[in-house]
């Protein structure tokens, strides 16, 4: 661990923030350096490594957020025509822990920040990367396009205001600008409010 952080040219594990730690929820939202100070330890890699190992020993799974991406790299990768847009944040339980804001706003951030504001890619191209491209890549034959015989999964949004609202300090905030959502032909979000309909299904390539 010490060799790894030296290779990254970092002085501490302050880039690693706890999203969910069941044994002590007061850790949620704090980075490893801050937790080390709470423990009366120094913010040095070896002492922080001890804290990390203790946390791993106490529980089988700890969710983390890592501040290590480069914005220039992100925009460059986004311009590659076969880069799909998605998130690995998983399903967040509203109000539980301090998850990465992408759990609530990945697609909205692309549509608002990178399409409308920065014009990194066109709206039509962003939609393709979120819909038909992933469906084709994962062999979901009846998804990703609005055509007869396809599943009616439809999102209606206002391109003028769509955007993410979740932040690292306040991650449990829904995105804005999404008016209607249909899942398998059933209205799931109506004028921005969930209808209670649960018409989704687990998909697998076929």
PEKA-V104722 format. One record per residue. N is the residue number from 1. RES is the residue in one small letter. BURIAL is # if it has 16 or more other C-alpha atoms within 10 Angstrom, else .. Layout:
BEGIN
N_RES_BURIAL ; N_RES_BURIAL
END
This chain:
BEGIN
1_x_. ; 2_x_. ; 3_x_. ; 4_x_. ; 5_x_. ; 6_x_. ; 7_x_. ; 8_x_. ; 9_x_. ; 10_x_. ; 11_x_. ; 12_x_# ; 13_x_# ; 14_x_# ; 15_x_. ; 16_x_# ; 17_x_# ; 18_x_# ; 19_x_# ; 20_x_# ; 21_x_# ; 22_x_. ; 23_x_. ; 24_x_. ; 25_x_. ; 26_x_. ; 27_x_# ; 28_x_# ; 29_x_# ; 30_x_# ; 31_x_# ; 32_x_# ; 33_x_# ; 34_x_# ; 35_x_# ; 36_x_# ; 37_x_. ; 38_x_. ; 39_x_. ; 40_x_. ; 41_x_. ; 42_x_# ; 43_x_# ; 44_x_. ; 45_x_# ; 46_x_. ; 47_x_. ; 48_x_# ; 49_x_# ; 50_x_. ; 51_x_# ; 52_x_# ; 53_x_. ; 54_x_. ; 55_x_# ; 56_x_. ; 57_x_. ; 58_x_. ; 59_x_. ; 60_x_. ; 61_x_. ; 62_x_. ; 63_x_# ; 64_x_# ; 65_x_# ; 66_x_. ; 67_x_. ; 68_x_. ; 69_x_. ; 70_x_. ; 71_x_. ; 72_x_. ; 73_x_. ; 74_x_. ; 75_x_. ; 76_x_. ; 77_x_. ; 78_x_# ; 79_x_. ; 80_x_. ; 81_x_. ; 82_x_. ; 83_x_. ; 84_x_# ; 85_x_# ; 86_x_. ; 87_x_. ; 88_x_. ; 89_x_. ; 90_x_. ; 91_x_. ; 92_x_# ; 93_x_. ; 94_x_. ; 95_x_. ; 96_x_. ; 97_x_# ; 98_x_# ; 99_x_# ; 100_x_# ; 101_x_# ; 102_x_# ; 103_x_# ; 104_x_# ; 105_x_# ; 106_x_# ; 107_x_# ; 108_x_# ; 109_x_# ; 110_x_# ; 111_x_# ; 112_x_# ; 113_x_# ; 114_x_# ; 115_x_# ; 116_x_# ; 117_x_. ; 118_x_. ; 119_x_. ; 120_x_# ; 121_x_# ; 122_x_. ; 123_x_# ; 124_x_. ; 125_x_. ; 126_x_# ; 127_x_# ; 128_x_# ; 129_x_# ; 130_x_# ; 131_x_# ; 132_x_# ; 133_x_# ; 134_x_# ; 135_x_# ; 136_x_. ; 137_x_. ; 138_x_. ; 139_x_. ; 140_x_. ; 141_x_# ; 142_x_# ; 143_x_# ; 144_x_# ; 145_x_# ; 146_x_. ; 147_x_. ; 148_x_. ; 149_x_. ; 150_x_. ; 151_x_# ; 152_x_# ; 153_x_# ; 154_x_# ; 155_x_. ; 156_x_. ; 157_x_# ; 158_x_. ; 159_x_. ; 160_x_. ; 161_x_. ; 162_x_# ; 163_x_# ; 164_x_# ; 165_x_# ; 166_x_# ; 167_x_# ; 168_x_. ; 169_x_. ; 170_x_. ; 171_x_# ; 172_x_# ; 173_x_# ; 174_x_# ; 175_x_# ; 176_x_# ; 177_x_# ; 178_x_# ; 179_x_. ; 180_x_# ; 181_x_# ; 182_x_# ; 183_x_# ; 184_x_# ; 185_x_. ; 186_x_# ; 187_x_# ; 188_x_# ; 189_x_# ; 190_x_. ; 191_x_. ; 192_x_. ; 193_x_. ; 194_x_. ; 195_x_. ; 196_x_. ; 197_x_. ; 198_x_. ; 199_x_. ; 200_x_. ; 201_x_. ; 202_x_. ; 203_x_. ; 204_x_. ; 205_x_. ; 206_x_.
END
